[in-house]
């Protein structure tokens, strides 16, 4: 991943691949602070790679200190700690003579690859890329490749090690800022995208056949591509995927600093005015949504439903208070209300993120997170799962654009003649999953199932509405959001117009657990505009219960 100061004068890049990880957790259950302070590097962590319980760190540090005892142990720019405990692995070490910018674990788990600006490892010449054994940190026998300038990103994919950076040759052969070498021995492959400027991020597409490249380049193989493009994974030939730039600023260009692909989206950490996470369609390249802050987003990671953003932003991100770490919905970029770590030092902030089933791992230049005193590396644990999402965002609802008869919100109402579609349902913003005609009021219904309803101790509705909404649970009104008091008719206007960040905000409301039923329940929502001239309308919702 990469960080830039807001003037754009300083560019520091770190790229990461996490190998051999099981699927990340389905819910946003990471705590906003580590359990306790453990081992603390004495300088920045630029790179994190995870294999099982092992967390590999790369950066500028020359030692780690036990925050509990004060003991200091020398470690020259790479180290390994335990994911579960944070303890330093005293049996794994290597001596690297300059900065490590990126790390990735081999597919078979026997090697860890590091890239950076170093020229010597364990006393032997190594030109900015190296393979170390995962057993001890020794140089991997029979593996050798070198770059003539800094390597900023390292990705392992299908038996190859993909490299991005500032270099113009690999092992003496011309390769303009992107290349691939054999995972087995470092031999150069034919992969040759020929970027005209730095490549800062590389990630494989979901099907694995292409590689997404991000950075500062404007052409790949002479074909115009504005900081982001896609190339064939074997040859480096440019594909037809041609997304637009995330912004049009020329004084603060929206360089792409990190990338991750999931399902039919490519999520980019972007510099430029305010910094942002941008979601691109993996099939068409169109921008699906953007969520901006007040400083660069330098790293991204994903789980089953959220995009985690790290950078040097704060106190503002996505219309709320966030310091250097935030989470947004993959569907529309809405800020997650529960994940709000306070990370010190707005610059340089967080430079790397890895989402695992047990922890969110954050590396960077910060000196504290959540008041724990943990510096430069943080392991944010999954919160014990006492919640269940019984209605998910993006679910398919029944809806009507005409006023329904009385009783429409009751669970026994027959909505089989209504249209159906996934949320967001609406029009006018361009991020809707289901477009509807321009209407003043939209009516929608969705059934969901609860088991062991008697054990539910709390229920929360998170509602995205533009402009206002009235919500019913099993036929009883439970929420009015941005709506006036009194009787509500199809022509009742919302209280205020919704704009900017509020259009993608999920507002939280406690639901009365006494209304919940064993088995099938029914949530009904009517969304009202503030004015007949309103340009957009939106609806999405989720329900989470606690036991």
Buried (B, 14 or more C-beta within 10 A) or exposed (E): BBBBBBEBEEBBBBBBBBBBBEEBBBBBBBBBBBBEBBBBBBBBBBBBBBBBBBBBBBBBBBBBBBBEEEEBEEBBBBBBBBBEEBEBBEEBBBBBBBBBBBBBBBBEEEBBBBBBBBEBBBEEEBBBBBBBBBEEBEBBEEBBBBBBBBBBBBBBBEEBBBBBBBBEBBBEEEBBBBBBBBBBEBEBBEBBBBBBBBBBBBBBBBEEEBBBBBBBBBBBBEBEBBBBBBBBBBEBBBBEBBBBBBBEEEEBBBBBBBBBBBEEBBBBBBBBBBBBBBBBBBEEBEBBBBBBBBBBBBBBBBBBBBBBBBBBBBEBBBBBEBBBBBBBBBBBBBBBBBBBBBBBBBBBBBBBBBBBEBBBBBBBBBEBBBEBBBBBBBBBBBBEEEBBBBBBBBBEBBBBBEBBEEEBBBBEBEBEEBBBBBBBBBBBBEBBBBEBEEBBBBBBBBBBEBEEBEEBEEBBBBBBBBBBBBBBBBBEEBBBBBBEEEEBEEEBBBBEBBEEBBBBBBBEBEBEBEBBEEEEBBBBBBBBBBEEEBEBBBBBBBBBBEE
